[in-house]
């Protein structure tokens, strides 16, 4: 049994985060790609598995390059949800090592440097899981993002990310693993600045800023039109419900106008709509494929013309260069 495994009832009430200052001297820098990956992981998990977000069960690994005491957290990848065994979270170590071996072939300068999860403060479960990550890397860091930190309106917009180091502390005569909060900075490269600026444009695109492109403006217009139509349909539906229940007096003139609107609106039949949609969708794909084929043939013809221009007079005496007829077909080949 190791020293980290000696945890009795007296240490269960001990603080998980130490108030001591970090003495490691690490200079930690987080790149925007890591923050975007974590945000994307949180958004997809929240839509697909909301219970995992509520319980904080969202994990991932951090990849970084280290030069001396400077640590640059550059990339990250997701880890599968761990299963519970005796109320403890168990790390899928085989998957982590297999993934690291694959990434090492593509990014040889990146090493495993820690893991991330959700939450406002580290918990006892995070501490036990961190002990398992220490078996992979003795200097593993712990990054925790709190997506609810920016939700209250008017709240101070502090960055909802904290990074912790782990140290062995003595509590009531027993050794215990505790977290120490570390300072960090957000560092971006030139390519990352361009990518972040491109990602930020759709959210800030408007007629005043002029940052959105044509596609974003078109999709925004369609979304606003659908939202307006939905709100008006809900208004008419609520009026009919209130009139039927007697909450408001019945106005036959308004009811006739609503009936006229419903009569003029096209009836959407599911079968007919799917057939028409499939036909139009196939037509669009066919036009796209034909355009790609035409472009490819045009490129091949240009290549043949350039080949004839460069090598037309350097072949063997009995050789004939490749030439094109008026219809763009190959008329001669090399002998």
Secondary structure, DSSP 8 states (H G I E B T S, - for coil): --GGG---HHHHTS-SEE-S---S--EEEE-HHHHHHHHHHHHHHHHH-HHHHHTT--EEEEEEEEETTEEEEEEEEEE----EETTEE---HHHHHHHHHHHHHH-TT-EEEEEEEE-SS--HHHHHHHHHHHTT-TT-EEEEE-TTTTTSTT------EEEEEEEEEEETTEEEEEEEEE-EEE---HHHHHHHHHHHHHHH--TTT----HHHHHHHHHHHHHHHHHHHHHHHHHHHHHHHHTSS---HHHHHHHHHHHHHS----HHHHHHHHHHHHHHHHHHHHHHHHHHHHHHHHHHHHHHHHHHTTSS-TT----EE-TTS-EEE---
